[in-house]
Amino acid sequence: MEKTAELILDGKTYKLPIVEGTEQERAIDISSLRNQTGYITLDDGYGNTGSCKSQITFIDGEKGILRYRGIPIEELAEKSTFIEVAHLIIMGKLPNNTELRQFSDLLTQNELLDEAMKHHFEGFPAHAHPMAILSAMINAASCFHPELLTDQFRDSFVVQAARLLAKVRTIAAFAYRKSRGLPAIYPNPDLKYTANFLHMMFSLPNRDYELKPEVVKALDLIFLLHADHEQNCSTATVRMVASSRANLFASAAAGVCALWGPLHGGANQAVLEMLQEIHKAGDDGSRFIAAAKDKNSGKRLMGFGHRVYKNYDPRAKIIKKACDEVLTKLHINDPLLDIAKHLEEAALRDPYFVERKLYPNVDFYSGIIMRAIGIPVEMFTVMFAIGRMPGWIANYKEVMEDPTRIYRPRQIYTGATLNHYSSVKDRK
Ligand code: ACO
């Protein structure tokens, strides 16, 4: 028998269907509520709103569980690679040997940018934030692929997905080179995804960057851990834009903009800046924690807290361990790591953070790894964007495959009631 919820409004009882997911998550389907009752639901910040059904990622925030297509993040982090995981997320399955080779070949075939795009890079000022360049250039890239704008797009989806995944990495590296006044380094078709990115970032025209396996592995892990995270702000943005039937590149460019903010992807940059500020001030973290608890200070403990996780973010656990390992292998002794560990210990003992269930999130330690491997701080959020691309692509695909209506929330209007135009001379 179909389960329903009963709602009593103005003395009348309405039955609303219950929807249950494969992990027993339950929702009340209110899609007919307004038609039946004249009421809408109000959920500021969407904390309690399921905006879609999705088969990509499962999170249990209370238990600290994250799975891509059912596979625990811990297993993927230990055994897989970013490109395998990208295939898993976008195509719905881990690739066999042939599929992996075909997917890698597609990435290689699409890694170059149209030469005309180089002129666009020239137009940005040297101090431009690379997230602005990334978003603009992903959008610009759509102009070079008119098939994105046609119905044939569906037939070539895998190619388009690979194209975006491959090009975003090239754009990101070019943006960095431009910001440093360095010549662009073209991708090397013999290198795998993450190694190729590091090559484009750090090689010189006359000297190849030395690819250390521990560095490649650490960055690949960062990409993998960011690959999807269900309906976060940027992914929900991608789905919103996709629902208007905008093309894949335009939708992903919108995702980059949403990610940029310091409460979302921009937090990894903000964490490192916070740690540097604490270090510079000679604080062991105690003064900063006091400020973070004071609502009037305007400060927050960056890299702490999460809308969904009310337990330790499983990605943070993996990243913390990787951070220790990479720094040891590279013989780096970073005082910021000591400050971060001290902050974490202090916050996890502090009633303010305990009561609010604020734990370290994925961004708390990722910046220290990126700093250790030479990624400049302004590129941190760009790393997040590269990593999140498979999730955005897979969510875009779900929207396109499901004939849902355009996403269009309602509101409760709280402005002026009927008012009338007054001519300028009569206005106060
Ligand atoms: N430092 C201090 N206090 C915090 C923090 C923090 N990092 N995070 C939340 N709080 C407090 C809030 O002030 C609020 O206190 P109150 O109940 O006394 O008013 C309470 O905890 C609940 O916080 P909300 O802002 O309502 O939580 P929300 O779910 O809306 O926000 C968010 C989640 C944005 C991640 C928040 O915890 C935050 O700003 N963290 C710091 C930024 C950050 O690390 N962002 C990365 C998120 S993960 C990601 O995008 C990959």
Boltz pocket constraint, residues with backbone or C-beta under 6 A from the ligand:
constraints:
  - pocket:
      binder: B
      contacts: [[A, 262], [A, 263], [A, 264], [A, 265], [A, 267], [A, 292], [A, 293], [A, 299], [A, 300], [A, 301], [A, 302], [A, 303], [A, 304], [A, 305], [A, 306], [A, 307], [A, 308], [A, 356], [A, 358], [A, 361], [A, 362], [A, 363]]
      max_distance: 6.0
